Amino acid sequence: MIVNIIDGRWEVIYFVGEHNHPLVDKPCLTKYLRSHQGIPPEERAFLTHLHNCNLTTGRMMHIMSDFYGSELIVPYGTKHIKNLKMLLNKDDTKEGDMIETVAYFKD
């Protein structure tokens, strides 16, 4: 693809729709591609539910690998689950901190 700025806008000048490299034919390798990383919204909700049940990251990954059939096929790794759990914990403590702060100032 070749792009150029014309009248302050980016415009495509030349585009070839064919792939110039071999495609990834193993689904277990697609999780390393940046465009395929991330947790889908449905699974994110399920993992949030598992987090609320106080499951560990390893146990959550084990459940997802059972769901997919193999840990190699799960499109994300334990690092993504740890990041999600950390985000959920951050949201939980944010509310608790605010409640404690308001109670402190009331006293």
N, C-alpha and C positions, 0 to 999 in steps of 0.2 A: 504494500500500500504506500502510495506517495501522497502526501498532503501539502498544501500550500496555503498561505494566508492571502485571501483576496477580499478587498474592501473591509478589512478588520475581522473577517470570519475565516475559520478553518474550513477548507473544502478539499474533498478527496479528488485528486487529479488522476490517479491510476490505481486500480485494484485488481488483484488476481485472487479469485475465490478458491483456488486449489491449494491443498496443503503442500508445503515444501519440506515436510519432515514426516517420518513415520508416526502414526498415532499410537498412543499407549493402549496396548491390548490386554493388559492385566489390570483388573479392577483394584487389586491390592496396591498398585502403584499410584493410582489417581489421587490418593489422599495427600501425596507430597506436592501436588500441583497447587499453586496459590489460589487458582480460580475454583478449586474443589474443596478448599478448607472451610471449616465452620460447621456448626451443628444446625441441622434443619429445625425450623420452628416447632414441629410436632415432637421431635425427639428432645428438643430443649425443654419443652413442657414436661415430658416424661422424666427427664433427668432432674428437673426441679422438684418433681414429686418424690423421686427417689432420695434427693438431698433432704427434703423435709422429713423423710423417714429415717434420717441419720445413717444412711449407708456410706461406706467409705468409697473413695475414688476407685480403688481396685475392684470392689464388689460391683460398682456401677458399670465399670468397663467389662466385667465378666458377664453381666446381664445383657449388655449390648452385643457382646461377641456371641452369646447364645442366640440372640435375636437374629443376627446376620448370618450365623452359621460358622463363623471363624473370626478370630481377632484381626486377621490380615485384611478382611473385607470391610471392617468398620471404617467409614470414611473420615474418622478423626481419631486422635490418640488420647492417652490419659492426660496429656498436657492441656488439651482443650477442656476436658472435664474438670481438671483442677482449676483452670481459669474461671469456668462457670461457677464452681462452688465458691471460689474466692469472691466473685462478684455478688453471689447470693448472700454470703456471710456479711459482706460490706453493707448491703442494703438492710439486713437485719439489725446490725449494730447501729446504723445511722438512726433508725427510729428509737432504739433504746437509749442512745445518747441524748436525743432531744427530750425524751420523757424525763430522764435524770436531770437534765439542765433546767427544765421548767420547774421540777420539784425543788431543786436547789434554790432557785430564785424565789419561790413561794415561801420557803422557810426563812 
